[in-house]
Structures are given as structure tokens and as C-alpha cells.
């Protein structure tokens, strides 16, 4: 269930100094998803159900913040079991050989207001390449359990073939069955575990 924003104090100008600290991503209230064009006409959407992540935020100097995320590749879910089996097999993620993919940031660039560019590297199938994620700060505050939460939304576009995910097939109408371009869609809620220190 998504985090109910009415229980949070929404910030409009980005994280402040009081938000400095370490946060763990709450997988119950976060989504790491993707969308890819199928048969040249529509988007297929999916998500990963098992992941963990650590954010170290510096509210007074956001450029010093960092993020680390690890995803279990066999947790992909598109709503169709047969398709999920294909995606976790050797044609795509090959989860038996590469059970994890990960992202680690190298730079956070404030773009003004609540917008940031998170620069880092994505490691998938033993290939590590740069990836930029457009991030928007969504809000912060205490939830019903008095836990201090912070929220972000993010999006990035990548070419799956760069990471060795090259399988494809041609539909009757021509073109490619599955687009090489994949859009990553992130909705992150994280809980503060160490308000005293920053990255």
C-alpha cells in the first residue's frame, strides 16, 4: 500500500538540514518498477518485489548525499507467470547466475526546487555502466508509528542491450517484439535510522 501523504509534512524546496542522516528503504511502501514497449504498440509494466537500500542524506549539502540499492533479480513480477519465467531465465536476467543487480550513486546534483539528478552506476549481469536518475523530493514527516519518513520519485531510461539483455523477436507487422529502451520508475519511502550522521 502506498504511503499516505496526508500523514506527512510535504516539503516543496528540497530536504533541509534536519533531514540529515541514514535511511533504509521501506520495501512495503516503495516500488522499483519498469516499463517497456511491447509489439511496438503498448507498454508492459512490471516491478521487483524484493530489494533493499540505504540512503545517506546531507540536508545542508545534498551533493554529499548517496544511495545504495540491491535488487533480487528473481523477484520480477509482470503479472504473468510465464513471462516472468522468461525474464528471469538466460534470455534476460539469468537470475540463477546473477541473483542480484545493484545501483550505487557517485554524485547528487541539485537542479533547483525539489529536483535532483542522481548519477551513479547500475550493475546487472556482471556489467556495470553509468546511469542517471531524475529524482524529485516528495516530502518528509512522521508516520502513524512515529517513524520519520522521507519520500522520493525517480525515473531513468536505459538500453537493455548495453547490459547484455539482447533477446528479441520480430512480430508479424515488423519491427521488434520488445523495445531496447526500458524506463525505470521509482517510488521510494525510506525510514530514518540514524539522524545524527550523514554521508
Z-matrix of the N, CA and C atoms (Angstrom, degrees):
N
C 1 1.459
C 2 1.520 1 108.93
N 3 1.350 2 119.74 1 129.90
C 4 1.455 3 121.06 2 -179.20
C 5 1.527 4 111.58 3 -62.33
N 6 1.337 5 115.11 4 151.53
C 7 1.454 6 119.73 5 175.97
C 8 1.520 7 110.00 6 -61.60
N 9 1.314 8 117.55 7 133.03
C 10 1.454 9 121.50 8 179.54
C 11 1.515 10 109.66 9 -79.81
N 12 1.310 11 117.43 10 110.82
C 13 1.441 12 121.63 11 -173.88
C 14 1.531 13 112.14 12 -65.15
N 15 1.344 14 118.88 13 -21.59
C 16 1.453 15 119.22 14 -178.28
C 17 1.530 16 111.44 15 -66.26
N 18 1.346 17 117.50 16 -17.03
C 19 1.455 18 120.81 17 178.86
C 20 1.524 19 111.88 18 -91.93
N 21 1.343 20 117.19 19 3.28
C 22 1.454 21 120.57 20 -177.68
C 23 1.518 22 110.32 21 -117.41
N 24 1.310 23 115.46 22 150.15
C 25 1.453 24 120.72 23 171.68
C 26 1.514 25 108.00 24 -85.28
N 27 1.306 26 117.87 25 112.29
C 28 1.458 27 121.56 26 -173.69
C 29 1.520 28 109.68 27 -82.79
N 30 1.323 29 115.52 28 128.29
C 31 1.464 30 120.85 29 176.75
C 32 1.512 31 109.03 30 -96.51
N 33 1.313 32 117.49 31 144.30
C 34 1.460 33 121.05 32 -177.91
C 35 1.516 34 112.83 33 -113.64
N 36 1.328 35 118.08 34 -7.67
C 37 1.464 36 120.48 35 -176.20
C 38 1.520 37 112.20 36 -121.00
N 39 1.322 38 117.99 37 18.94
C 40 1.454 39 120.90 38 177.39
C 41 1.510 40 111.52 39 93.17
N 42 1.339 41 116.34 40 168.13
C 43 1.466 42 121.06 41 -178.06
C 44 1.528 43 111.74 42 -60.43
N 45 1.329 44 116.30 43 141.70
C 46 1.450 45 121.62 44 176.97
C 47 1.510 46 110.58 45 -103.05
N 48 1.339 47 115.69 46 177.02
C 49 1.457 48 120.78 47 -175.66
C 50 1.526 49 112.18 48 -58.62
N 51 1.343 50 116.90 49 -32.81
C 52 1.464 51 119.88 50 -177.74
C 53 1.527 52 113.06 51 -67.86
N 54 1.324 53 117.63 52 -12.15
C 55 1.463 54 120.99 53 -179.95
C 56 1.525 55 112.30 54 -92.44
N 57 1.323 56 117.46 55 0.56
C 58 1.454 57 121.04 56 178.41
C 59 1.531 58 110.78 57 -60.13
N 60 1.332 59 116.28 58 135.89
C 61 1.454 60 120.84 59 178.06
C 62 1.512 61 111.79 60 149.63
N 63 1.321 62 115.69 61 -173.94
C 64 1.462 63 122.94 62 179.78
C 65 1.522 64 109.62 63 -100.67
N 66 1.323 65 115.28 64 139.35
C 67 1.454 66 122.15 65 -178.30
C 68 1.529 67 108.89 66 -132.08
N 69 1.329 68 116.52 67 142.03
C 70 1.457 69 120.30 68 171.13
C 71 1.523 70 108.68 69 -105.34
N 72 1.318 71 116.15 70 140.31
C 73 1.458 72 120.89 71 178.93
C 74 1.521 73 109.89 72 -70.68
N 75 1.313 74 115.96 73 131.96
C 76 1.459 75 122.82 74 178.15
C 77 1.522 76 108.62 75 -90.06
N 78 1.351 77 118.76 76 103.81
C 79 1.466 78 120.16 77 -175.07
C 80 1.521 79 113.73 78 -66.77
N 81 1.329 80 117.64 79 -22.29
C 82 1.461 81 120.60 80 -179.89
C 83 1.528 82 111.18 81 -70.22
N 84 1.325 83 116.62 82 -31.17
C 85 1.452 84 121.19 83 -177.28
C 86 1.526 85 112.38 84 -115.24
N 87 1.317 86 116.85 85 21.50
C 88 1.462 87 121.77 86 178.75
C 89 1.526 88 109.56 87 -129.10
N 90 1.311 89 115.55 88 156.55
C 91 1.462 90 121.41 89 178.47
C 92 1.522 91 109.85 90 -134.51
N 93 1.323 92 116.44 91 129.08
C 94 1.459 93 122.28 92 168.21
C 95 1.522 94 106.22 93 -112.99
N 96 1.305 95 115.53 94 104.97
C 97 1.464 96 120.48 95 -172.88
C 98 1.508 97 112.49 96 -124.66
N 99 1.321 98 115.07 97 179.19
C 100 1.465 99 120.94 98 -179.79
C 101 1.524 100 109.34 99 -154.16
N 102 1.312 101 115.12 100 161.00
C 103 1.457 102 122.34 101 175.48
C 104 1.519 103 107.89 102 -140.18
N 105 1.330 104 116.10 103 138.77
C 106 1.468 105 121.08 104 179.37
C 107 1.523 106 108.72 105 -143.50
N 108 1.319 107 115.99 106 140.99
C 109 1.461 108 121.37 107 -178.45
C 110 1.529 109 109.92 108 -71.52
N 111 1.336 110 115.53 109 132.80
C 112 1.469 111 121.83 110 -179.64
C 113 1.522 112 109.38 111 -117.58
N 114 1.334 113 116.21 112 131.17
C 115 1.468 114 123.76 113 177.60
C 116 1.528 115 111.92 114 56.33
N 117 1.326 116 116.32 115 24.28
C 118 1.461 117 123.55 116 175.24
C 119 1.522 118 113.77 117 68.47
N 120 1.351 119 118.24 118 9.43
C 121 1.462 120 118.80 119 -173.55
C 122 1.524 121 114.94 120 -128.27
N 123 1.327 122 118.77 121 -25.36
C 124 1.460 123 119.46 122 -174.82
C 125 1.519 124 109.90 123 -147.79
N 126 1.332 125 115.53 124 162.33
C 127 1.455 126 121.12 125 179.83
C 128 1.520 127 111.24 126 -96.06
N 129 1.317 128 116.05 127 134.47
C 130 1.459 129 122.03 128 167.97
C 131 1.525 130 107.05 129 -98.92
N 132 1.331 131 115.81 130 131.71
C 133 1.460 132 120.77 131 -178.67
C 134 1.522 133 110.57 132 -113.88
N 135 1.299 134 115.95 133 148.77
C 136 1.451 135 120.86 134 178.00
C 137 1.509 136 109.89 135 -153.50
N 138 1.317 137 115.64 136 -178.28
C 139 1.455 138 121.16 137 -179.59
C 140 1.525 139 109.49 138 -154.17
N 141 1.314 140 115.27 139 167.63
C 142 1.458 141 122.05 140 172.37
C 143 1.525 142 107.66 141 -109.86
N 144 1.313 143 116.40 142 130.09
C 145 1.461 144 120.95 143 -172.44
C 146 1.529 145 114.00 144 -93.00
N 147 1.329 146 118.29 145 -16.61
C 148 1.460 147 120.25 146 -178.55
C 149 1.528 148 109.60 147 -127.26
N 150 1.315 149 114.21 148 117.77
C 151 1.465 150 120.74 149 -179.16
C 152 1.516 151 108.26 150 -160.65
N 153 1.321 152 115.68 151 164.83
C 154 1.457 153 121.71 152 175.41
C 155 1.523 154 107.99 153 -146.74
N 156 1.315 155 115.47 154 155.80
C 157 1.451 156 118.46 155 -178.15
C 158 1.510 157 112.46 156 -160.74
N 159 1.316 158 115.24 157 155.44
C 160 1.455 159 123.40 158 178.78
C 161 1.521 160 108.89 159 -128.07
N 162 1.322 161 116.07 160 130.29
C 163 1.454 162 122.46 161 175.17
C 164 1.521 163 108.16 162 -114.84
N 165 1.315 164 117.35 163 133.12
C 166 1.455 165 121.68 164 172.68
C 167 1.526 166 106.60 165 -117.05
N 168 1.319 167 115.92 166 110.00
C 169 1.453 168 121.03 167 -172.69
C 170 1.522 169 111.16 168 -105.66
N 171 1.316 170 114.59 169 139.32
C 172 1.459 171 121.70 170 171.38
C 173 1.527 172 106.14 171 -116.97
N 174 1.326 173 116.13 172 100.13
C 175 1.451 174 120.04 173 -175.01
C 176 1.511 175 114.29 174 -67.62
N 177 1.337 176 117.76 175 -27.35
C 178 1.457 177 120.42 176 179.29
C 179 1.525 178 112.05 177 -81.98
N 180 1.333 179 117.25 178 -22.40
C 181 1.466 180 122.28 179 177.74
C 182 1.528 181 107.79 180 -144.39
N 183 1.344 182 116.92 181 82.21
C 184 1.468 183 120.01 182 -175.96
C 185 1.526 184 114.64 183 -55.86
N 186 1.329 185 117.85 184 -23.29
C 187 1.460 186 120.06 185 -179.46
C 188 1.522 187 111.90 186 -65.39
N 189 1.337 188 117.70 187 -16.93
C 190 1.462 189 121.78 188 178.81
C 191 1.525 190 111.95 189 -91.07
N 192 1.315 191 117.64 190 -0.31
C 193 1.466 192 121.08 191 179.95
C 194 1.521 193 110.08 192 -75.53
N 195 1.335 194 115.69 193 162.56
C 196 1.461 195 119.80 194 179.12
C 197 1.524 196 110.15 195 -152.23
N 198 1.325 197 114.19 196 162.14
C 199 1.463 198 120.74 197 -178.37
C 200 1.517 199 110.05 198 -140.94
N 201 1.343 200 115.73 199 141.77
C 202 1.464 201 122.68 200 175.93
C 203 1.532 202 107.38 201 -134.85
N 204 1.333 203 116.17 202 127.45
C 205 1.463 204 120.88 203 -177.88
C 206 1.524 205 108.88 204 -134.85
N 207 1.340 206 116.12 205 137.81
C 208 1.462 207 122.74 206 176.61
C 209 1.525 208 108.71 207 -126.07
N 210 1.330 209 116.86 208 134.18
C 211 1.459 210 122.50 209 -174.52
C 212 1.524 211 109.39 210 -126.05
N 213 1.333 212 117.10 211 134.13
C 214 1.454 213 121.67 212 175.18
C 215 1.533 214 108.41 213 -83.70
N 216 1.320 215 116.10 214 117.42
C 217 1.457 216 120.58 215 -171.70
C 218 1.526 217 113.39 216 -67.66
N 219 1.339 218 117.21 217 -24.87
C 220 1.465 219 118.35 218 -179.44
C 221 1.524 220 112.62 219 -79.20
N 222 1.340 221 117.89 220 2.76
C 223 1.459 222 120.75 221 -178.82
C 224 1.523 223 112.58 222 -95.88
N 225 1.330 224 117.91 223 11.68
C 226 1.459 225 120.73 224 -179.86
C 227 1.527 226 110.03 225 -63.49
N 228 1.321 227 115.95 226 140.37
C 229 1.464 228 121.56 227 -177.13
C 230 1.526 229 108.77 228 -142.82
N 231 1.335 230 116.44 229 112.94
C 232 1.466 231 121.85 230 175.29
C 233 1.522 232 111.82 231 -110.32
N 234 1.320 233 116.34 232 2.96
C 235 1.450 234 120.27 233 179.42
C 236 1.513 235 114.33 234 91.24
N 237 1.324 236 117.74 235 -5.04
C 238 1.468 237 122.09 236 179.01
C 239 1.520 238 107.66 237 -129.04
N 240 1.319 239 116.70 238 116.20
C 241 1.466 240 121.74 239 -172.67
C 242 1.523 241 112.36 240 -61.04
N 243 1.311 242 117.74 241 -41.15
C 244 1.467 243 120.45 242 -178.63
C 245 1.527 244 110.92 243 -64.34
N 246 1.322 245 116.13 244 -41.64
C 247 1.467 246 119.80 245 178.74
C 248 1.530 247 110.78 246 -66.65
N 249 1.329 248 116.91 247 -39.70
C 250 1.462 249 120.13 248 178.37
C 251 1.523 250 111.32 249 -62.33
N 252 1.338 251 116.42 250 -38.77
C 253 1.465 252 120.50 251 178.22
C 254 1.523 253 111.03 252 -63.26
N 255 1.336 254 116.36 253 -37.69
C 256 1.458 255 120.09 254 177.96
C 257 1.533 256 110.42 255 -67.46
N 258 1.339 257 116.37 256 -42.21
C 259 1.459 258 120.23 257 -178.10
C 260 1.528 259 112.44 258 -66.14
N 261 1.321 260 117.73 259 -33.56
C 262 1.467 261 120.35 260 -179.74
C 263 1.524 262 112.28 261 -86.12
N 264 1.332 263 117.26 262 -6.56
C 265 1.457 264 121.61 263 -179.63
C 266 1.519 265 112.98 264 -84.06
N 267 1.338 266 117.49 265 -175.50
C 268 1.471 267 122.02 266 -173.63
C 269 1.525 268 114.52 267 -65.36
N 270 1.348 269 118.40 268 -20.79
C 271 1.463 270 119.45 269 178.67
C 272 1.523 271 112.23 270 -68.66
N 273 1.325 272 115.98 271 -23.61
C 274 1.463 273 119.44 272 -176.38
C 275 1.526 274 111.22 273 -128.13
N 276 1.316 275 118.86 274 -101.12
C 277 1.464 276 121.92 275 -171.31
C 278 1.521 277 113.58 276 -76.95
N 279 1.337 278 117.60 277 -23.72
C 280 1.464 279 122.29 278 178.81
C 281 1.528 280 110.32 279 49.28
N 282 1.344 281 115.71 280 59.60
C 283 1.461 282 120.16 281 -170.21
C 284 1.523 283 113.58 282 -67.40
N 285 1.328 284 118.65 283 -23.07
C 286 1.462 285 119.09 284 178.10
C 287 1.529 286 111.69 285 -68.65
N 288 1.326 287 116.74 286 -28.35
C 289 1.470 288 121.67 287 177.24
C 290 1.521 289 111.81 288 -93.65
N 291 1.332 290 116.26 289 -35.78
C 292 1.463 291 121.79 290 -176.81
C 293 1.532 292 108.52 291 -126.55
N 294 1.322 293 117.37 292 80.93
C 295 1.472 294 120.03 293 -173.77
C 296 1.514 295 114.81 294 -71.69
N 297 1.322 296 118.07 295 -15.72
C 298 1.458 297 120.76 296 -177.15
C 299 1.515 298 110.73 297 -129.06
N 300 1.327 299 115.81 298 147.38
C 301 1.455 300 121.23 299 162.15
C 302 1.521 301 106.86 300 -128.04
N 303 1.323 302 115.95 301 154.45
C 304 1.460 303 118.63 302 -170.90
C 305 1.517 304 110.85 303 -145.43
N 306 1.324 305 113.21 304 156.11
C 307 1.466 306 121.00 305 174.13
C 308 1.521 307 107.87 306 -129.80
N 309 1.312 308 116.61 307 136.22
C 310 1.461 309 121.36 308 173.39
C 311 1.519 310 108.09 309 -134.17
N 312 1.309 311 116.03 310 134.60
C 313 1.451 312 120.16 311 -177.73
C 314 1.522 313 111.09 312 -82.69
N 315 1.318 314 115.11 313 153.68
C 316 1.458 315 121.66 314 174.45
C 317 1.519 316 111.90 315 -121.78
N 318 1.340 317 116.38 316 -16.56
C 319 1.465 318 119.49 317 -177.95
C 320 1.526 319 109.28 318 -162.56
N 321 1.323 320 115.58 319 142.76
C 322 1.459 321 122.22 320 171.88
C 323 1.519 322 107.42 321 -119.19
N 324 1.335 323 116.68 322 123.16
C 325 1.461 324 121.21 323 -176.64
C 326 1.524 325 109.18 324 -113.91
N 327 1.340 326 118.89 325 112.33
C 328 1.463 327 120.42 326 175.08
C 329 1.530 328 110.32 327 -66.71
N 330 1.328 329 116.43 328 133.55
C 331 1.462 330 121.58 329 -178.27
C 332 1.527 331 112.49 330 -110.30
N 333 1.319 332 115.54 331 1.61
C 334 1.452 333 119.38 332 -178.07
C 335 1.512 334 111.50 333 108.35
N 336 1.328 335 116.20 334 139.11
C 337 1.456 336 120.11 335 -179.33
C 338 1.514 337 111.20 336 63.54
N 339 1.322 338 116.65 337 -128.50
C 340 1.467 339 122.04 338 -177.94
C 341 1.521 340 112.91 339 -99.11
N 342 1.343 341 117.61 340 9.09
C 343 1.463 342 121.16 341 -173.15
C 344 1.526 343 111.91 342 -102.62
N 345 1.342 344 114.59 343 142.33
C 346 1.462 345 122.08 344 -178.89
C 347 1.526 346 109.16 345 -142.48
N 348 1.325 347 115.37 346 158.96
C 349 1.458 348 121.14 347 169.44
C 350 1.515 349 107.37 348 -114.32
N 351 1.329 350 115.32 349 120.44
C 352 1.462 351 121.78 350 178.60
C 353 1.523 352 107.97 351 -98.98
N 354 1.303 353 115.89 352 109.93
C 355 1.461 354 122.06 353 -178.98
C 356 1.523 355 109.07 354 -99.87
N 357 1.320 356 115.97 355 136.25
C 358 1.452 357 118.95 356 -179.89
C 359 1.511 358 110.95 357 -170.49
N 360 1.330 359 115.56 358 -155.85
C 361 1.461 360 120.09 359 -179.78
C 362 1.525 361 109.62 360 -133.78
N 363 1.320 362 115.18 361 139.36
C 364 1.458 363 123.21 362 176.92
C 365 1.521 364 108.63 363 -106.81
N 366 1.329 365 115.65 364 125.03
C 367 1.465 366 121.28 365 177.84
C 368 1.521 367 108.45 366 -106.69
N 369 1.329 368 115.86 367 120.29
C 370 1.456 369 121.79 368 -178.71
C 371 1.528 370 108.47 369 -145.67
N 372 1.317 371 116.81 370 131.05
C 373 1.474 372 122.42 371 -177.79
C 374 1.529 373 111.07 372 53.56
N 375 1.315 374 116.74 373 41.09
C 376 1.468 375 123.42 374 176.52
C 377 1.528 376 112.54 375 66.79
N 378 1.333 377 116.83 376 18.32
C 379 1.465 378 121.96 377 175.04
C 380 1.520 379 107.40 378 -116.91
N 381 1.329 380 116.43 379 126.99
C 382 1.461 381 121.18 380 -179.57
C 383 1.521 382 109.34 381 -116.79
N 384 1.346 383 115.53 382 120.20
C 385 1.455 384 121.24 383 -176.26
C 386 1.525 385 109.79 384 -135.93
N 387 1.339 386 116.75 385 157.07
C 388 1.470 387 119.88 386 179.56
C 389 1.532 388 111.50 387 -65.43
N 390 1.332 389 114.78 388 148.59
C 391 1.462 390 121.04 389 176.13
C 392 1.526 391 108.44 390 -149.45
N 393 1.329 392 115.82 391 130.86
C 394 1.457 393 121.97 392 174.84
C 395 1.522 394 109.15 393 -104.30
N 396 1.335 395 116.14 394 134.73
C 397 1.455 396 122.03 395 179.46
C 398 1.520 397 108.39 396 -119.96
N 399 1.333 398 116.86 397 125.71
C 400 1.459 399 121.86 398 174.31
C 401 1.526 400 107.81 399 -80.81
N 402 1.334 401 116.54 400 122.05
C 403 1.463 402 122.06 401 -172.42
C 404 1.526 403 110.13 402 -122.14
N 405 1.324 404 116.04 403 138.32
C 406 1.463 405 122.21 404 174.01
C 407 1.524 406 109.13 405 -122.44
N 408 1.320 407 115.66 406 126.53
C 409 1.458 408 121.43 407 176.78
C 410 1.520 409 109.00 408 -71.20
N 411 1.345 410 116.65 409 126.51
C 412 1.451 411 120.49 410 -172.91
C 413 1.510 412 115.11 411 -98.71
N 414 1.316 413 117.86 412 -28.17
C 415 1.455 414 119.64 413 -178.64
C 416 1.509 415 111.50 414 153.93
N 417 1.328 416 115.31 415 171.55
C 418 1.454 417 120.81 416 -179.54
C 419 1.522 418 109.28 417 -152.77
N 420 1.324 419 115.87 418 155.61
C 421 1.455 420 120.82 419 177.92
C 422 1.513 421 110.64 420 161.00
N 423 1.320 422 116.09 421 -172.58
C 424 1.462 423 121.45 422 179.98
C 425 1.522 424 110.12 423 -100.00
N 426 1.335 425 115.76 424 137.27
C 427 1.454 426 120.28 425 179.37
C 428 1.528 427 110.03 426 -87.92
N 429 1.330 428 117.25 427 -170.87
C 430 1.458 429 121.56 428 -176.75
C 431 1.523 430 112.54 429 -65.36
N 432 1.341 431 116.93 430 -21.50
C 433 1.470 432 120.98 431 177.66
C 434 1.522 433 112.18 432 -94.53
N 435 1.341 434 116.96 433 11.64
C 436 1.459 435 123.25 434 179.38
C 437 1.521 436 112.88 435 67.23
N 438 1.321 437 116.71 436 17.25
C 439 1.462 438 120.14 437 175.02
C 440 1.519 439 109.32 438 -84.27
N 441 1.316 440 115.93 439 139.02
C 442 1.463 441 119.81 440 179.13
C 443 1.532 442 108.39 441 -82.90
N 444 1.325 443 115.44 442 120.71
C 445 1.466 444 121.89 443 -177.66
C 446 1.522 445 110.75 444 -116.15
N 447 1.327 446 113.19 445 155.33
C 448 1.451 447 121.04 446 173.98
C 449 1.530 448 107.36 447 -137.79
N 450 1.322 449 117.29 448 144.75
C 451 1.458 450 120.31 449 -175.96
C 452 1.518 451 113.06 450 -127.72
N 453 1.330 452 115.23 451 145.40
C 454 1.460 453 122.62 452 176.98
C 455 1.523 454 109.27 453 -140.21
N 456 1.325 455 115.55 454 150.15
C 457 1.460 456 121.86 455 167.25
C 458 1.522 457 107.87 456 -117.90
N 459 1.335 458 115.90 457 147.65
C 460 1.454 459 118.81 458 -178.40
C 461 1.513 460 112.16 459 -149.21
N 462 1.314 461 115.55 460 159.55
C 463 1.460 462 121.58 461 177.57
C 464 1.525 463 109.15 462 -150.94
N 465 1.319 464 115.28 463 146.91
C 466 1.462 465 121.52 464 177.39
C 467 1.518 466 108.68 465 -151.49
N 468 1.310 467 115.81 466 154.34
C 469 1.462 468 121.25 467 177.33
C 470 1.521 469 108.70 468 -122.11
N 471 1.333 470 115.14 469 134.86
C 472 1.461 471 119.91 470 179.05
C 473 1.522 472 110.26 471 -139.19
N 474 1.306 473 115.19 472 164.73
C 475 1.471 474 121.30 473 172.96
C 476 1.524 475 107.48 474 -103.73
N 477 1.319 476 116.42 475 115.90
C 478 1.473 477 120.38 476 -175.32
C 479 1.529 478 111.86 477 -61.95
N 480 1.322 479 117.26 478 -29.50
C 481 1.468 480 120.02 479 -179.03
C 482 1.527 481 111.71 480 -63.56
N 483 1.340 482 117.59 481 -25.02
C 484 1.464 483 120.38 482 178.22
C 485 1.528 484 111.23 483 -63.38
N 486 1.327 485 116.37 484 -26.68
C 487 1.462 486 121.55 485 179.60
C 488 1.537 487 111.99 486 -101.81
N 489 1.305 488 116.90 487 13.58
C 490 1.456 489 121.19 488 175.64
C 491 1.515 490 115.29 489 86.81
N 492 1.330 491 118.48 490 10.40
C 493 1.463 492 121.86 491 177.08
C 494 1.521 493 107.78 492 -93.48
N 495 1.327 494 115.73 493 82.45
C 496 1.464 495 120.76 494 -168.78
C 497 1.520 496 114.29 495 -107.23
N 498 1.357 497 117.84 496 -3.81
C 499 1.467 498 119.15 497 -176.50
C 500 1.529 499 110.75 498 -59.50
N 501 1.348 500 114.93 499 140.47
C 502 1.451 501 119.98 500 176.23
C 503 1.517 502 109.65 501 -160.79
N 504 1.299 503 115.22 502 172.33
C 505 1.455 504 122.07 503 177.54
C 506 1.515 505 107.37 504 -151.46
N 507 1.322 506 117.40 505 152.80
C 508 1.458 507 121.06 506 -177.97
C 509 1.522 508 110.41 507 -98.19
N 510 1.349 509 118.14 508 123.10
C 511 1.465 510 119.89 509 175.03
C 512 1.515 511 111.15 510 -70.26
N 513 1.308 512 116.99 511 167.47
C 514 1.466 513 122.14 512 -178.04
C 515 1.526 514 111.20 513 -57.99
N 516 1.325 515 116.55 514 -35.71
C 517 1.462 516 120.62 515 -176.85
C 518 1.522 517 113.11 516 -78.60
N 519 1.339 518 116.75 517 -2.38
C 520 1.452 519 120.61 518 -179.57
C 521 1.510 520 112.40 519 95.30
N 522 1.333 521 115.98 520 175.30
C 523 1.452 522 120.43 521 -177.55
C 524 1.509 523 111.19 522 81.40
N 525 1.330 524 116.42 523 -154.18
C 526 1.458 525 121.93 524 -178.19
C 527 1.518 526 109.98 525 -114.12
N 528 1.328 527 115.98 526 144.16
C 529 1.460 528 119.71 527 177.89
C 530 1.519 529 110.98 528 -67.00
N 531 1.328 530 116.69 529 -39.66
C 532 1.457 531 121.84 530 -178.10
C 533 1.524 532 108.81 531 -127.25
N 534 1.306 533 116.86 532 129.07
C 535 1.458 534 121.19 533 -179.93
C 536 1.529 535 110.94 534 -64.74
N 537 1.322 536 115.27 535 148.16
C 538 1.461 537 119.73 536 174.20
C 539 1.524 538 110.46 537 -73.19
N 540 1.321 539 116.61 538 -26.34
C 541 1.465 540 121.15 539 -178.27
C 542 1.525 541 110.22 540 -81.88
N 543 1.316 542 115.55 541 129.85
C 544 1.463 543 122.66 542 177.34
C 545 1.527 544 108.41 543 -123.47
N 546 1.321 545 115.90 544 133.90
C 547 1.455 546 121.18 545 176.30
C 548 1.523 547 109.45 546 -102.90
N 549 1.313 548 116.32 547 123.05
C 550 1.455 549 121.77 548 175.08
C 551 1.523 550 108.73 549 -90.27
N 552 1.335 551 116.48 550 135.66
C 553 1.458 552 122.23 551 -177.71
C 554 1.525 553 108.76 552 -127.17
N 555 1.314 554 117.20 553 121.47
C 556 1.459 555 122.20 554 -174.49
C 557 1.527 556 110.57 555 -119.65
N 558 1.305 557 115.56 556 137.55
C 559 1.461 558 122.30 557 171.25
C 560 1.524 559 105.71 558 -136.67
N 561 1.317 560 116.06 559 106.11
C 562 1.462 561 121.23 560 -167.67
C 563 1.525 562 111.27 561 -115.67
N 564 1.323 563 115.54 562 129.64
C 565 1.461 564 122.96 563 168.78
C 566 1.522 565 107.01 564 -118.58
N 567 1.333 566 116.84 565 126.30
C 568 1.467 567 120.86 566 -176.28
C 569 1.524 568 109.80 567 -127.42
N 570 1.332 569 115.00 568 146.90
C 571 1.454 570 122.40 569 -176.51
C 572 1.528 571 109.34 570 -107.17
N 573 1.314 572 117.08 571 132.33
C 574 1.459 573 120.25 572 -178.49
C 575 1.532 574 109.78 573 -75.00
N 576 1.315 575 115.65 574 130.68
C 577 1.464 576 121.30 575 179.03
C 578 1.520 577 111.96 576 -116.63
N 579 1.334 578 117.22 577 -14.29
C 580 1.470 579 120.85 578 -178.23
C 581 1.515 580 108.49 579 -149.57
N 582 1.342 581 118.51 580 88.10
C 583 1.459 582 120.71 581 -176.89
C 584 1.515 583 114.25 582 -74.89
N 585 1.321 584 118.27 583 -6.82
C 586 1.465 585 121.04 584 -169.75
C 587 1.520 586 113.66 585 -92.78
N 588 1.351 587 116.99 586 -19.82
C 589 1.455 588 118.62 587 -173.89
C 590 1.508 589 110.97 588 -126.84
N 591 1.308 590 116.74 589 158.40
C 592 1.455 591 123.18 590 176.87
C 593 1.509 592 109.49 591 -130.36
N 594 1.333 593 115.31 592 170.94
C 595 1.456 594 119.99 593 179.70
C 596 1.520 595 109.52 594 -65.42
